Amino acid sequence: MAALKLLYGKGEIVVPTLTWVSDIVSVIQNNFKPVFVDINPKNLCMSESQIIKKVNNKTLAVFMTHVQGFNGLSDKLISFLKKRKILLIEDVCESHGATFNNKKLGTFGKISNFSFYYAHHMSTIEGGAVCTNDKSVYELVRILRSHGMARESDNAKFEKKMIKKYPKLSPQFIFLYPGYNFRNNEIGAAIGINQLKLLNKNNIKRRKNFNLFLKLIDRSKYRTDFDVKGSCNYAFPVILKTKNIKRRNKFEKILLRQKIEFRRGNAGGGNQLRQPYLKEFAKKINFKNFSEVDHIHSFGYYIGNYPSLTKNKIRKICKILNSIKL
Ligand SMILES: Cc1ncc(COP(=O)(O)O)c(C=O)c1O
């Protein structure tokens, strides 16, 4: 978002209501206007029809989060954005290895971002990556992640130009923009390189786990009608069909007692619009237009799907889930 601000200035950015907090905070912090969209219950990602409705001539970008391993793209959306010259930014933090039209997610947008926080498909403990095939974005992001320093651009010609432009500055310390310190370190890199080698193999296991989970879970109690094509989930979505808070609370108690770790609200704790940091924005929101994400907010959960999870454990988890009265 900081790079987009330097390259394009102002505008509206269409953002999901079900995502991690940083996707919206980065938009606000860079003085873009966030435009919120409800989700498609089949993939938990932004609803295609709502995106199309909310785009206008101020829209600079659509910031699509591929939620918990699901693909949020469609041919219709991609061609619509292309036609309207609107940038696509992909958040693939929760969907490393997932595909659309047999092509990896994160390769469709102008910029995509991946998290290597340890809860995800691969880890460097903390850290992440930004991907782009646009040279100007690449150079700018490199500069921004390292205090805004010109020498980090990876472009010797550009660096020379800056040294010439600012002759009174020390050539090694030309700070072009108010940047950040988002550098990873050698230890993180060493871990990440090795994790990357395991990613495809581990993702095959995750896909198998996920299919077994969907097969065993009781579809009269939990949603199973997801668009699974190309998906690669590090989590099992456990979305209650019922809207009964008392039963939901009991459901949570049973899971805690059975030592099944879970998170309510799926990606990032549910509807971001219900969080205090967005209270000023929420005043203008008609929550009736956000019924799908609100269902996830109160009745959506996920539990971990990791490569070493055994079939027996998945069977046991499903047996417990299926036995709960909802
Ligand atoms: C969709 C999404 N985007 C961004 C992030 C932030 O990643 P990090 O914790 O590496 O900053 C997360 C983290 O869980 C996420 O799930």
PDBQT file of the ligand as one rigid body, heavy atoms in Angstrom, charges set to zero:
ROOT
HETATM    1  C1  LIG A 401      -4.762 -12.992   5.051  1.00  0.00    +0.000 C 
HETATM    2  C2  LIG A 401      -3.613 -12.490   5.881  1.00  0.00    +0.000 A 
HETATM    3  N1  LIG A 401      -2.970 -11.376   5.496  1.00  0.00    +0.000 NA
HETATM    4  C3  LIG A 401      -1.930 -10.892   6.202  1.00  0.00    +0.000 A 
HETATM    5  C4  LIG A 401      -1.488 -11.503   7.351  1.00  0.00    +0.000 A 
HETATM    6  C5  LIG A 401      -0.365 -10.890   8.121  1.00  0.00    +0.000 C 
HETATM    7  O1  LIG A 401       0.775 -11.660   8.066  1.00  0.00    +0.000 OA
HETATM    8  P1  LIG A 401       1.972 -11.412   9.095  1.00  0.00    +0.000 P 
HETATM    9  O2  LIG A 401       1.503 -11.897  10.416  1.00  0.00    +0.000 OA
HETATM   10  O3  LIG A 401       3.086 -12.207   8.529  1.00  0.00    +0.000 OA
HETATM   11  O4  LIG A 401       2.219  -9.942   9.076  1.00  0.00    +0.000 OA
HETATM   12  C6  LIG A 401      -2.119 -12.659   7.795  1.00  0.00    +0.000 A 
HETATM   13  C7  LIG A 401      -1.671 -13.292   9.037  1.00  0.00    +0.000 C 
HETATM   14  O5  LIG A 401      -2.157 -14.210   9.564  1.00  0.00    +0.000 OA
HETATM   15  C8  LIG A 401      -3.221 -13.172   7.039  1.00  0.00    +0.000 A 
HETATM   16  O6  LIG A 401      -3.860 -14.262   7.440  1.00  0.00    +0.000 OA
ENDROOT
TORSDOF 0
